[in-house]
Each structure stands twice: as C-alpha cells, then as structure tokens.
Amino acid sequence: SSPGGYLLFQQVPMVEIDGMKLVQTRAILNYIAGKYNLYGKDLKERALIDMYVEGLADLYELIMYHDFKPANEKEENLANILDKATNRYLPVFEKVRGKCLVA
C-alpha cells in the first residue's frame, strides 16, 4: 500500500496543493490550470486546449513505447515517430504557438 494511503494508484506524481493530495498528471494539470485561470475563457477554448493536450499525449505514447519494441522493429518505429512528429504533431503546435505570440 502507498505511504499514508495518499497515492491513489500507488504511483507518482502526487502534488500537495490547497490541503489536497492530487494524483494523476491530467488531474493535477487541470486543477492548476483552473485555479490560475489557464484553462481557457470558455468551454470552446477548453476543448481546444484538451485537443492539444491529447495530441501531445499521443506523441508521448509513441515515444514512450519505442524502448519496448523488439530490436528488429526499432529502426522502422523510430522512423515512424520522426515522421509523425515532423508532419503531424509539431506543425499543429507551431501553428498554435504562432497564434499565441500574436494575440
């Protein structure tokens, strides 16, 4: 069992804030974003933010599982990651970053 029972799923991260012990990355990020008004001005902006976060999670998952691929699949898998990062994910993030800098 986790120390003091605070790690709900017996894993980190855990953040203590406002008298709470929060676990799970997205729950922590959503709480902090809501607390400091960083989660969009309305439901539409929140939906856009969620789409970008989910896209980043998809890319992270591709990268994270690379080490678990069989040796004979690693080179092809790495090429797939680089292709998707370069042509699918990063252009979207660059486009939105540009909008944020202008606004």
Protein Blocks (a to p, Z undefined) as FASTA:
>chain_A
ZZhhlamnopacdddeehiacehjklmmmmmmmmnopnojbfklmmmmmmmmmmmmmmmm
mmmmmmmpcfklmmmmmmmmmmmmmmmmmmmmmmmmmmmmmZZ
